[in-house]
Amino acid sequence: MTNSSSDRIVAALREWVATAPAGARLPSTRSLVARFEASPVTVQKALRTLIGQGIIESRPGVGTFVRAVRTARPHDYGWQTAALGAPPQRIPTASAALRAAPNDVIALHSGYPDKQLLPERLVRAAFTRVARSEAAVNRSPAAGLPDLQSWFAAELGEATPSGFAPPAASDVVILPGSQSGLSTLFRTLVGAGRPLLIESPSYWGAMLAAAQVGVQLVPIPSGVHGPNPDDLERAFAQTGARAFYAQPTFANPSGGQWSPELAERVLGIVRDHGAYLIEDDWAHDFGITNDPAPLAARDDGGHVVYIRSLTKSVSPAVRVAGLIARGPARDRILADTQAQAMYVSGALQAVALDVVTQPAWRTHVRSLRAQLTSRRDLLVGAMRDHAPAAHIEAVPRGGLNLWARLPDDTDLHRLVRDCEAEGVAIAAGDDWFPAEPTGRYLRLNYSGPNPGAFEEAARVIGAAIEAQ
Ligand SMILES: Cc1ncc(COP(=O)(O)O)c(C=O)c1O
């Protein structure tokens, strides 16, 4: 949310309109410019906002007027209850991590990095170039722009050890962000009513997608060191599952990264069971002390289906991700994405490709690492000093989040409310558990705005824990 001068004018005019009779004429733009000491552009923007809200109306050549208030008639949508029936299973609502917070709140709850951490100059220049290119008016092929497919394939190819075949560009399907890819994968590789193994805790958006598709989640306990392979082996054997959704690199929320030995064990188990590993490499660009090491690079047998998003590292406005799958799975996945959306905007793909192929992109990713290091350390230090009861099991080696365990008797919802009342937005850990939470956790994101306020935020959290 912003507090621009146009917002200020909107607020003042709304107050004025509230006491004005219907049909009253608003002062001229010139007098509003003088009254609010704002530019004509800003005043026009505020008027457009109020017109959009249906509060005033413009009569060209005559002026701007307060609209007649229509009496609100309560709608009765009750008939829809019978028409829709009950959903086959309860669909969880989107996590509180997605909520917008006012400017003056210290936002540790969100999952998306602040603008400061984005390659803003590169993104703006790419949009300008793409606006002049054919990509702005052409339809993209269904699987994506061939050059962008090649870029995703080459990136994974660089990590591929000798002895394994690197992926081909034709193995890549471009998606409008990885969230929609998760739904596609759960539909095509698992299917409604069938089991999907998932780390616990894991990404809430994956659980949301699973609930929408109707797959049955089978939680596998996991943490900063990844899952116990014996648990995984047992779950595959008991449930007959065909897929395991996991984040081996800088998991959201725990920040954990699997060791190479665990990665090999898991790959072996997946192969033995004729199953898929759905590898969500969401934090590929957010290594801090460690580099990402995708498991997909060590599988050329089609067992690993790999998703790698650019949304968080290029720009949340450039929703583009690459999915790499081999064999018939790739064809089914492509058929599903076509049924859902036909193709991804070629203009957005071209912007993403422009950004990641600039030499400055690599420089940006390196400087991002330095910034994430200092933000992470600042928040870890502040939490240890001011909120020692929030136990940070492991300092994350990558990703954007701290995962802190609270005393077992913590009333999480009260804690979140108390912190918010003191101007600090935090995310209760419950949303990241596919079944009952096994402890009380907080997820604290260190990539939001204003890291200078982390100390203050930790003080507020510490005091709120004390007050429980
Ligand atoms: C683990 C994980 N996967 C996928 C996503 C969704 O990414 P996208 O923005 O590309 O849809 C997120 C976003 O928070 C995430 O944390």
PDBQT file of the ligand as one rigid body, heavy atoms in Angstrom, charges set to zero:
ROOT
HETATM    1  C1  LIG A 501       8.375 -23.006  -2.238  1.00  0.00    +0.000 C 
HETATM    2  C2  LIG A 501       7.639 -22.118  -3.169  1.00  0.00    +0.000 A 
HETATM    3  N1  LIG A 501       7.223 -22.609  -4.347  1.00  0.00    +0.000 NA
HETATM    4  C3  LIG A 501       6.538 -21.863  -5.227  1.00  0.00    +0.000 A 
HETATM    5  C4  LIG A 501       6.216 -20.555  -4.941  1.00  0.00    +0.000 A 
HETATM    6  C5  LIG A 501       5.400 -19.762  -5.931  1.00  0.00    +0.000 C 
HETATM    7  O1  LIG A 501       6.236 -19.120  -6.802  1.00  0.00    +0.000 OA
HETATM    8  P1  LIG A 501       5.693 -18.252  -8.006  1.00  0.00    +0.000 P 
HETATM    9  O2  LIG A 501       5.694 -16.839  -7.497  1.00  0.00    +0.000 OA
HETATM   10  O3  LIG A 501       6.645 -18.475  -9.101  1.00  0.00    +0.000 OA
HETATM   11  O4  LIG A 501       4.321 -18.724  -8.341  1.00  0.00    +0.000 OA
HETATM   12  C6  LIG A 501       6.622 -19.995  -3.725  1.00  0.00    +0.000 A 
HETATM   13  C7  LIG A 501       6.257 -18.610  -3.398  1.00  0.00    +0.000 C 
HETATM   14  O5  LIG A 501       6.353 -18.197  -2.270  1.00  0.00    +0.000 OA
HETATM   15  C8  LIG A 501       7.359 -20.802  -2.824  1.00  0.00    +0.000 A 
HETATM   16  O6  LIG A 501       7.761 -20.323  -1.653  1.00  0.00    +0.000 OA
ENDROOT
TORSDOF 0
